[in-house]
Amino acid sequence: MRVLLIAPEFHPVSIGGGGVVVKNLAQGLEKKGCSLAVISATYHVRGFFDCPHTTNSGKTEVTWLPLVPSPQVGFQLKSYLPPNMLSVFKLLEVFVRGDFDVVHLHGFGHVFCDFAGFLSKLSGKPYIHTIHGFPKEPRRRGGLLRCLYGAYTFFLGNPTVKSAAKIVAVSGSLAEECKINFPNRTVKVIPNGIDSSCCVEPSVRKMQEVTAKFGLDGKKVILGLGRLREGKGFQYAIRALPYVLEKVQQAQLVIAGEDDGFGYTQELSRIVNENGVKNHVSFVGRITDEDEKNALLWQASVIVIPSLEESFGLVALEAMGSGRPIVASRIGGLSEILAKDEYTRLVERGNVKELADALIATLTNSDLQVEAKANRGRRLGEFTIDRMAEAYFNLYVSLTSKSSKAGSG
């Protein structure tokens, strides 16, 4: 089976977890014998006439299509913009020459994917559309951004999804959100999968390097991973820290992630100063080295995920795979992933005192730390790459079977 994956992000050119998920899917489909091609966007551009280029990821050829340059408007637009003219021609060429059994789009809110969906429909190739989440920031910020997002949704986003042969959501809560937006469509749930390499303990040398680099010797590390924006809820972890320090003086909150483009780092720094915890909070930026990231996960005493909204939450899988206890908000995809995990404490989102109590209880429970680590592989359970790839492969087969019957009819 020949499959074309189209996604606005593909690891390592990825702002969030979506690019990692698509790469994991490609890896799983390769193991199942699929012949793959990947079309992804690149927003690291110098101008309007940057040329498409190709690289290899395993056995898969990845074609990178430059988007038009993002204007400096105070918020993250990089991956949401349309392909430049040279990328448009390349995408046309792919659809004209490519003999694909299945076209699979990923993401909502990306003009790049909407254009690919239009070409897929024009060429008579049915496509599957996986929704990884709906952007929440435009509604939160309001004003012009909210108006522009509303226009996009009406004229481009919703029509692209409605034209899909199959719609997939990465969690049950997201599927319910999809049903509100697309009430007459069936939405299938296929959870994301993660590479089990995160279950492998880092070398002693790498652990020592990370300890020294981030000044973590003798610390009880509370690790937060994710983009620095309001929806990730790190402001509540910072406000909970004074309560935690009353009971656990060695506590150190480490936040690893880059600013989403909305300038929220300044707000988080203000909250740090306001709460008098400057010496107990470290902003270490985005960790691009996977070995370093894995070592930082293993160094943590607890992973905190205080999000206000989360369609899935890939960091929850990374935390389980590295054997860490978790404290997370009782919301959306996080609840689905973590509700059965005995080493997780779920708290009401935005509740600082409940969050602090859960962190204290986790940090002071040495047995919990040991057991969570010992059971790291089992905790991933249904969230493996193989299970994700199997579910999508079966969906591809059902789609191609229907297409064959329709063609013969």
Steps between C-alpha positions, in 0.01 A plus 500: 500500500634843401418775750554876478523668840447878496571692819595858590773364728731198488770442760752663538333805336226514758360761738284260700442126535315459169820465299625227735171309467508506119861379498404220741213405271732490198736273694213266593360487146846420362509195729167390356642508150334819375673705232504855633555853385479796738423859408568743782532874540809690594463846652875561537503718190701797377253636243206436271703301246663232715510169311352166611753233593501135601659297780466140617350375824570129517376358169262791450566799278389826659429798275521831681287781360588855613210709624476874439699693763316571822439868581613628839161552659563395861358151475595168345392473134794301361332169423155642418592688183459381138778345288699736280459488121785253441350272766159520329654375175681221683180391673318499164778283358467252787128456440536477121782244506437317826311173485379493862242264644436729797553870575514577872481861627598603854398814685229766507567870453783463248440648153772266370277200580187667365672553165614137496144390579369707209753341260416154631132559435573650157706195401227262613703352785303456825689610808502432872521802731644462851414782741767551768316792659324828430695823562379663822725806509298707248188479718698578814665808348184622325495806274635478147663160556167348600327652195770371264481152652121502467527589131764233445285236671193584292665530159791253520538288815150354534452432125832309492393275786147451365639385165715228660404138438588420863546728802726393788547662841792415731282479813138443601460853635628643172261273310211654695626846404515387136140378516388846613672657199407222258175355638419279201836323485632190675831564678736211573735520800860383453732595789853616427789262548850556634841348435584260783864621495400742777472191725875439465700644789753765393869442560651611830720743307201664330316530830806664656529743206136606535531535878802728461362698203174594673631517859281218631736334748313430824171636359155345494412587144145590400517491120260679265535438125320705239467827316492811715143619459205555727323178403783285636428627852858541623388814683313276745805280560700813585229625738487157666876499562503711823267243662719213377817663634351511850510118502771419242780756519704333222218540246604653167248573223663451159299620200630375165344662193515801274273801486205433269548844345244668723764639738372299796852449637486856636175427682641182654812690613276760663311227688831348615610833648158569648512169689861536614618172348764626256767266640269199469381537138713429193395583143729280290350559155407236249703177523579391144745223589286188556759334726519813713122522519475136601764549771312804632180294518681229694653761730157632603331398823160587353364622165246781533241557224277784629336571161176692457419303184665198344364298208742218572822583686803319357708600803280269711621204293861618527460522878354150524769357274777650711340366817413830663206574730265760350284782631263625231179691439180297488408606147444370147753258361709506818218343700460225241871418491568525873178399676613138532862578583553427869805726511308811393310755707236695308399843632249767410651731239599840635470388864835607648451348847387161365794501261743581782359226724532244220860601430591479870337158535689372195839648593488358851396148397824309428315171439297664225821613327644147500179326386432750222848440361473120524172494307589750227459262204163366612364849553520586131257217426279595208706806402768331293603581143403149387143531630459844342637379164278191507188710558584737213597214268160337557334835426699530175390149398133582563530820297674337204250212505210742472677690221557176307135400534385846392735483199381155392137602553 
